[in-house]
Amino acid sequence: MKMKKEIVSFAAAVAAAVALGATPSEIAIDLKMDEINYVVGERIRCVVDVKNMSPEKVSVGYSNSRDRLFVELYRASDHSQLERVSKRQFSAPFRVEANEGQKLEVFLSDHYGLAEEIKYLARPVLVHKGMRYEGTYRAFDVVHGMKVSSAVQMFANKDGLSREFELRRWARNGTMHLFLAAQDHGTSERVWQTTDIGPTMRITQPTVSILQNGVVIVFHRNGADSLVRSEFWSLPDALHFNNRRMVLDPEMAGQRRVQQIYDESGGVKPVDRPWWKFW
């Protein structure tokens, strides 16, 4: 009798799943982080992978869509869930037909305040026809980075407003990277997006300089004989990356020029002496 009840219960569960149109195994969702650690202020990007093995279409973000996609975020220390700071959609609108899949770009820092320098857990969730499909937790860290240089910008046309720039180092994928962080002080306390300027070498101290017209120049070494010049535009209400270009180390450039002149001259010629002057 007990076994009969269990069989009936299992059959009822299967029937309920069929009635809803898809079982949990028919829709898979996963998330992949670009990095395992981020310097505070960076725009944190991940890719959500949706695989639809059900006979029905998944539709998210359109006016007639009833499905939803979102990413839940937790503090790893106590598993407390973070509250969203934005009501926007997590991704661009999309549809996934039966037996198809799609990868979607999601910026977690656009939806959550990630100012705490701690470990986080991210989990993707897809709600389809009232059923919730959850992906695996993915961990990442938000760190401060090691400060190596700084500069302060004062705005002549904005009394009481200043902007502090910091260059910070942190390892990424086994290579040391340089980051530019910026925060306003005074009439505003805005924290601007941190920029990964690229790989750096420690043999030369990176520098940040601010020109009177609001141009911010960062020099750092990324190779034994080359430097990177990164340019930003910093205005009271805006901070934009402008361009980046490679420049040759002045010392190395001088050595190369000497070598070039030497090669062009044919090198050092032996002194022409009569044979008897050797005796």
Secondary structure, DSSP 8 states (H G I E B T S, - for coil): -HHHHHHHHHHHHHHHHHHHT--GGGEEEEEEES-SEEETT---EEEEEEEE-SSS-EEESSTT--BEEEEEEEETTT--B---S--S-SS--EEE-TTEEEEEEEEGGGTS---S-SEEEEEEEEEETTEEEE---EEEEEE--EEEEEEEEE-TTSTTEEEEEEEEEEEETTEEEEEEEEEEEES---B---EEEEE--TTS--EEEE-TTSEEEEEEEEETTEEEEEEEEEETTEEEEEEEEEEE-HHHHHHHHHHHHHHHTTS-------GGGG-
